[in-house]
Amino acid sequence: METTVKVMYENILVGEVYTNRSLTIDEALELIGFDEAKFIEEQGFEDIDFNEFRLVY
């Protein structure tokens, strides 16, 4: 069964992945082509805490 997985940072939708298996945060961020520097700049953050990422199935 395939499903869409939302990659969230706090309450911010970072991206979505369509998959048929469970993923780690690192795998999901790689699949969406996450650019840490760009995300920090766009959101006006000084830094991010990778513990704040979560996946919503």
C-alpha positions in Angstrom: 0.0 0.0 0.0 1.5 3.3 -1.0 0.9 6.5 1.0 1.9 10.1 1.1 4.1 11.0 4.0 4.3 14.7 5.1 7.7 15.9 6.3 7.0 18.5 9.0 9.2 20.9 11.0 7.2 22.0 14.0 4.0 23.1 12.2 5.6 23.8 8.9 5.1 21.5 5.9 8.6 20.9 4.5 7.6 18.5 1.8 5.8 15.3 0.9 7.0 11.8 -0.1 5.0 9.1 -1.8 6.2 5.8 -0.5 5.3 2.2 0.1 7.5 1.8 3.2 8.3 3.5 6.5 11.1 6.1 6.3 13.5 7.7 8.7 13.6 11.5 8.9 17.0 11.5 7.1 15.6 9.4 4.2 12.6 11.6 3.8 14.7 14.8 3.9 17.0 13.3 1.2 14.1 12.2 -1.0 12.6 15.8 -1.0 16.0 17.4 -1.6 15.9 19.3 1.7 18.3 22.3 1.6 19.0 23.2 5.3 20.5 26.7 4.5 17.6 27.6 2.2 15.0 26.5 4.7 16.6 28.5 7.5 16.8 31.6 5.4 13.2 31.2 4.1 11.8 30.7 7.6 13.9 33.4 9.2 15.4 31.0 11.7 18.9 31.3 13.1 19.3 27.5 13.3 17.1 24.4 13.3 16.7 21.5 15.7 16.6 18.2 13.7 14.6 16.7 16.7 11.7 18.9 15.7 11.2 17.1 12.3 8.5 14.5 12.2 6.7 12.4 9.6 3.0 12.3 9.3 1.6 9.2 7.6 
